[in-house]
Amino acid sequence: MSGQEGRAGDELVRRLLERGVLTPEWAEVFRAVPRSLFLPDLFWAYDTSTGRSEPVARDDDPAGWERAAYENIPLITQWDDGQHTGTQPGDKPTSSASMPSVVASMLCDLDVSDGMRVLEVGTGTGWNAGLLAHRLGNANVVSVEIDPAVAARASKALARAGLSPLVVEGDGRDGWAAGAPYDRVIATAGVRALPPRWLEQTRPGGIILVPWGTHYSHQDGLVRLTVGEDGRATGPFLDMVEFMKLRDQRLDWDLFRGHVKEFPGDADVSTTALTAADVGNRYDTADFVMGLCVPDCAHVVNQGDSGGPGDAKAWFLDFRSRSWAAVIFTAGTADATVYQSGSRRLWDEVERALTWWIDRGRPEYDRFGLTVDRDGSTRPWLDDPSDILPFAEP
């Protein structure tokens, strides 16, 4: 690594320390294992404010490549499960280098100490595995990656960095039983159903740190689960994040193609006093909590025809039936129009859940938590594991 790159790495560490997401102990590891060693010559810098991805090629713009490598931004390293070619963005990002602040924060939340064994699900570039291996030793880190090409590139990058944790090409849902039991399990992909084998492979008292959420929205809540003697795990949500999902847990929108044959068709019509702001957006706590309270439901909010603030059409789609609901919000109108079709009254469930959340004082995500049974079934709670959230019945 050049002196200039070393200075850029030091500056990144300084910024992360100032933000409070990096501890002095991990700072030395970040200096010793720089992010740039794990990045391909071509990546796409993602702008979280605009949602746009711009290609950055090392050969064409070495200074820009280095600058982006040490910026606190996510970098997309693969599109369309490796089927994409060329420099322009593909259709779906499928592998990336997470924001350094997210990497640092999650490693601190993992709370490792010398001698611990760690299972990582989702090797990606290999940087996270490299940081763990430098801290804990190569023999104590196992990383599982489902994509053969991604796993191979990560292994080469780790070797360049002088590190050799075990990189396993396989389905992360299965963990890696040969290395169990683990003191810590960390997932760097979003999860919609926690695989039971992660629980089985974690020792009692061990921790599973995972971005977990529902198909109601794309966002994840970073949850820190402690595994008990009975094999169950429970713990609080620490932060709101957004990760690419495990491949077999991605939401397939084609499931809903037959839900709305014509609009509004024979849907029942009613009104609601709730507003588009109450429904929230993809980064709001309300969106996350609705996913906890309204199971087996996907939703999307489209901007209204006028494009003005307060105008929107919200869709709600059931996984278990052809039930759907749509709510049309119009700025300047007291009540929104509600359409519901099918045996399940989806908007009624969402409205009850929103009203419950508002009546409880709009609690933020960090007051919620999750209990996971040995079979992977989940029970979200508020403030205490005994205060289970009220799930609406269809």
C-alpha positions in Angstrom: 0.0 0.0 0.0 1.4 3.4 -1.0 2.0 6.2 1.5 -0.9 8.1 0.0 -3.2 5.2 0.5 -2.0 4.8 4.1 -2.8 8.4 4.8 -6.3 7.9 3.3 -6.8 4.9 5.5 -5.7 6.8 8.6 -8.1 9.6 7.7 -11.0 7.1 7.4 -10.1 5.6 10.8 -10.0 9.1 12.3 -13.5 9.9 10.9 -14.9 6.7 12.2 -13.4 7.3 15.7 -14.9 10.8 15.7 -18.3 9.4 14.9 -18.1 6.9 17.7 -18.7 3.8 15.6 -15.1 2.6 15.9 -13.3 1.7 19.2 -9.5 2.2 19.6 -9.0 -1.5 19.7 -10.7 -2.0 16.3 -9.0 1.1 14.9 -5.6 -0.6 14.9 -7.2 -3.5 13.0 -8.7 -1.2 10.4 -5.3 0.4 9.8 -3.6 -3.0 9.4 -6.3 -4.4 7.1 -7.2 -1.6 4.6 -10.4 -1.7 2.6 -8.7 -1.0 -0.7 -6.9 -4.4 -0.7 -10.3 -6.1 -1.0 -11.8 -4.0 -3.8 -11.9 -5.0 -7.5 -10.5 -2.7 -10.2 -14.0 -1.8 -11.2 -16.8 -1.0 -8.7 -19.8 1.2 -8.5 -20.0 4.0 -5.9 -23.5 4.1 -4.5 -25.1 7.5 -3.6 -27.5 6.8 -0.7 -29.2 10.2 -1.2 -30.0 9.7 -4.9 -30.0 5.9 -5.2 -27.7 6.2 -8.2 -24.5 4.1 -8.8 -21.6 5.4 -10.7 -18.8 3.2 -12.2 -15.3 3.8 -10.8 -12.5 2.1 -12.8 -9.0 2.0 -11.3 -7.3 2.0 -14.7 -9.2 5.1 -15.9 -9.2 7.1 -12.7 -6.8 5.8 -10.1 -7.2 8.9 -7.9 -11.0 8.7 -8.0 -10.8 4.9 -7.3 -8.6 5.5 -4.3 -10.8 8.3 -3.0 -13.9 6.2 -3.3 -12.2 3.2 -1.6 -11.7 5.2 1.5 -15.0 7.1 1.5 -17.7 6.1 3.9 -20.0 4.9 1.2 -21.2 1.5 0.0 -19.5 0.2 -3.1 -21.3 -2.3 -5.4 -19.0 -5.0 -6.6 -21.4 -7.3 -8.5 -24.7 -7.0 -10.4 -27.3 -9.6 -11.3 -25.5 -12.6 -9.6 -22.5 -12.2 -11.9 -24.4 -12.2 -15.2 -23.8 -8.5 -15.8 -21.1 -7.2 -18.1 -19.8 -3.7 -19.0 -19.3 -0.6 -16.9 -22.9 0.7 -16.7 -24.9 -0.4 -13.7 -26.9 -3.7 -14.0 -30.4 -4.4 -12.9 -30.0 -5.6 -9.4 -26.9 -5.2 -7.1 -26.0 -8.6 -5.7 -22.7 -8.1 -3.9 -21.0 -5.1 -2.3 -18.6 -3.6 0.1 -20.6 -2.1 2.9 -20.1 1.4 4.3 -17.1 1.4 6.6 -19.1 2.9 9.4 -21.6 0.0 9.2 -18.8 -2.5 9.2 -17.1 -0.8 12.2 -20.4 -0.5 14.1 -21.3 -4.2 13.6 -17.9 -5.4 14.6 -18.1 -3.4 17.8 -21.6 -4.7 18.4 -20.3 -8.3 17.9 -18.3 -7.8 21.1 -15.5 -10.4 20.4 -12.6 -11.2 22.6 -9.4 -13.2 22.2 -10.0 -16.9 21.6 -13.5 -16.6 20.3 -14.6 -18.5 17.2 -16.7 -16.6 14.6 -18.9 -17.7 11.8 -19.6 -15.1 9.1 -22.4 -15.5 6.6 -21.8 -13.6 3.4 -18.0 -13.2 2.6 -18.5 -10.6 -0.1 -15.2 -8.8 -0.7 -13.6 -10.6 2.2 -12.8 -7.4 4.1 -15.0 -8.2 7.1 -13.5 -11.7 7.4 -10.0 -10.2 7.1 -10.7 -7.8 9.9 -12.0 -10.6 12.1 -9.1 -12.9 11.2 -6.5 -10.2 12.1 -8.2 -9.6 15.4 -8.9 -13.2 16.4 -6.5 -15.3 14.3 -7.1 -17.1 11.0 -8.1 -20.4 12.7 -10.9 -18.8 14.6 -12.8 -17.4 11.6 -15.1 -19.2 9.1 -16.8 -17.3 6.3 -19.5 -18.8 4.0 -20.2 -17.4 0.6 -22.8 -18.8 -1.8 -21.4 -17.3 -5.0 -18.3 -19.3 -6.3 -16.8 -16.3 -8.1 -17.3 -14.0 -5.2 -15.7 -16.5 -2.8 -12.7 -17.0 -5.1 -12.1 -13.3 -5.4 -12.4 -12.9 -1.6 -9.9 -15.7 -1.0 -7.4 -14.1 -3.3 -7.8 -10.7 -1.6 -7.3 -12.3 1.8 -4.1 -13.9 0.6 -2.8 -10.6 -0.7 -3.5 -9.2 2.8 -1.5 -12.1 4.3 -4.6 -13.6 5.9 -6.2 -17.0 5.6 -9.5 -17.5 7.4 -11.5 -20.5 6.1 -13.7 -19.4 3.2 -16.4 -21.9 2.4 -18.3 -21.9 -0.8 -21.8 -22.9 0.2 -25.3 -21.8 1.3 -25.0 -19.6 4.3 -28.4 -20.9 5.6 -26.5 -24.1 6.6 -23.8 -22.3 8.4 -20.7 -24.5 8.7 -21.2 -27.4 11.2 -17.6 -28.6 11.0 -16.4 -25.5 12.8 -19.2 -25.4 15.4 -19.8 -24.4 18.1 -19.2 -20.7 17.5 -19.1 -17.9 20.1 -20.3 -15.4 17.5 -22.3 -15.5 14.3 -22.5 -12.5 12.1 -24.5 -12.1 8.9 -23.6 -9.5 6.3 -26.8 -10.2 4.3 -30.4 -9.3 5.1 -32.5 -12.1 6.6 -36.2 -12.7 6.4 -36.3 -16.0 8.3 -33.4 -16.9 10.7 -32.0 -20.3 9.7 -32.3 -22.8 12.7 -28.8 -24.1 12.0 -27.3 -20.8 13.1 -28.9 -21.3 16.5 -27.8 -24.9 16.6 -24.2 -24.0 15.8 -23.9 -21.2 18.4 -22.9 -22.1 21.9 -25.2 -21.2 24.8 -24.4 -17.6 25.8 -23.1 -16.9 22.2 -24.3 -14.0 20.1 -25.9 -13.9 16.6 -25.7 -10.4 15.0 -28.0 -10.2 12.0 -29.9 -7.7 9.8 -33.4 -9.1 10.1 -36.6 -7.8 8.7 -39.9 -8.7 6.9 -41.0 -8.5 3.3 -43.2 -5.5 4.3 -40.2 -3.4 3.4 -36.6 -3.7 2.2 -35.1 -2.3 5.4 -33.5 -4.4 8.1 -33.2 -4.1 11.8 -29.8 -5.1 13.1 -30.7 -7.4 16.0 -28.3 -8.8 18.6 -29.5 -12.2 19.8 -28.1 -14.1 22.7 -28.6 -17.9 22.5 -29.9 -19.5 25.7 -29.4 -23.0 27.2 -32.7 -24.0 25.6 -31.5 -23.2 22.1 -33.8 -20.2 21.8 -32.3 -16.7 21.2 -33.5 -13.2 22.1 -32.3 -9.7 22.0 -32.9 -6.0 21.0 -32.7 -4.2 17.7 -29.7 -1.9 17.7 -29.9 0.0 14.4 -31.8 0.4 11.1 -29.7 -0.9 8.2 -30.3 -2.1 4.6 -28.5 -5.1 3.2 -28.8 -7.3 0.2 -30.9 -10.3 1.1 -29.9 -13.9 1.3 -30.5 -15.2 -2.2 -33.3 -17.6 -1.4 -35.1 -14.9 0.8 -35.3 -12.2 -1.8 -38.8 -10.9 -2.4 -40.2 -12.1 -5.8 -42.7 -9.5 -6.9 -44.0 -11.8 -9.6 -45.9 -13.6 -6.8 -48.4 -10.7 -6.9 -49.0 -10.5 -10.6 -52.5 -12.0 -10.4 -53.6 -10.1 -7.3 -55.1 -7.0 -9.0 -56.7 -8.0 -12.3 -58.3 -4.6 -12.6 -58.5 -1.6 -10.4 -60.6 -1.1 -8.4 -62.7 -4.0 -9.7 -65.1 -5.4 -7.0 -63.0 -4.0 -4.1 -64.8 -2.7 -1.0 -64.5 1.1 -0.6 -64.0 3.0 2.7 -62.0 5.9 4.0 -59.2 6.5 6.6 -58.1 9.6 8.4 -54.5 8.4 8.4 -52.2 10.3 6.1 -49.4 9.4 3.7 -46.9 10.6 6.3 -48.4 8.1 8.9 -47.8 5.2 6.5 -44.1 6.2 6.4 -41.3 5.5 4.0 -38.6 2.8 3.7 -36.4 4.4 6.4 -39.1 5.1 9.0 -39.6 3.2 12.2 -43.3 3.0 11.3 -42.5 1.0 8.2 -40.4 -1.4 10.2 -43.0 -1.9 13.0 -45.8 -2.5 10.5 -43.8 -5.4 9.2 -43.6 -6.8 12.7 -47.3 -6.4 13.3 -48.7 -7.4 9.9 -47.3 -10.7 8.8 -47.1 -12.1 5.3 -47.7 -8.7 3.7 -45.6 -6.8 1.1 -46.2 -3.1 0.5 -45.1 -0.4 -1.8 -45.9 3.3 -1.9 -46.0 5.1 -5.3 -46.1 8.9 -5.7 -49.5 10.2 -6.6 -50.5 11.5 -10.0 -50.0 15.1 -9.1 -46.5 14.5 -7.7 -47.2 16.9 -4.8 -46.4 16.3 -1.2 -49.1 14.3 0.6 -50.1 12.6 -2.7 -49.4 8.9 -2.8 -50.9 5.5 -3.5 -50.0 2.7 -1.1 -50.4 -1.0 -2.1 -50.6 -3.9 0.3 -50.3 -7.5 -1.0 -50.9 -10.8 0.8 -48.5 -13.7 0.4 -51.1 -16.4 1.5 -54.0 -15.4 -0.7 -55.0 -13.0 -3.5 -56.0 -10.4 -1.0 -54.9 -6.8 -1.6 -55.5 -3.3 -0.5 -54.8 0.2 -1.9 -55.0 3.6 -0.2 -55.1 6.8 -2.3 -53.9 9.8 -0.4 -54.6 13.2 -1.9 -53.1 16.4 -0.5 -55.7 18.8 0.9 -58.3 16.1 1.4 -59.3 15.2 4.9 -59.7 11.4 4.3 -57.9 9.0 2.0 -59.8 6.5 0.0 -59.3 2.8 0.8 -59.9 -0.2 -1.5 -59.8 -3.7 -0.1 -60.3 -7.0 -2.0 -60.1 -10.6 -0.9 -60.7 -12.5 2.4 -58.0 -10.7 4.2 -58.6 -7.0 5.2 -55.0 -5.9 4.8 -55.6 -2.2 5.3 -57.7 -2.8 8.4 -54.7 -4.7 9.9 -52.2 -2.0 9.0 -54.5 0.7 10.4 -54.9 -1.1 13.7 -51.2 -1.6 13.9 -50.4 2.0 13.1 -53.0 3.2 15.6 -51.5 0.9 18.3 -48.0 2.2 17.5 -49.2 5.9 17.6 -51.1 5.3 20.9 -47.9 3.8 22.5 -46.1 7.1 21.8 -44.5 6.1 18.4 -41.7 4.0 20.1 -38.5 3.9 18.0 -36.9 0.8 16.7 -34.4 0.4 19.6 -37.3 -0.3 22.0 -38.2 -3.4 20.0 -36.6 -6.8 20.1 -36.9 -10.3 18.8 -37.2 -13.8 20.2 -36.3 -16.7 17.9 -37.4 -20.3 18.7 -35.2 -23.3 17.8 -37.3 -23.9 14.6 -36.7 -20.3 13.5 -40.2 -19.0 14.3 -40.1 -15.4 15.7 -41.9 -13.3 18.3 -41.2 -9.5 18.1 -41.6 -7.6 21.4 -41.6 -4.1 22.8 -39.3 -3.2 25.8 -39.3 -6.7 27.2 -39.5 -10.2 25.7 -42.8 -10.7 27.7 -44.5 -7.8 25.9 -45.2 -9.6 22.5 -46.5 -7.4 19.8 -50.2 -7.7 18.9 -50.3 -9.5 15.5 -53.5 -8.8 13.6 -55.4 -11.9 12.5 -56.4 -12.1 8.8 
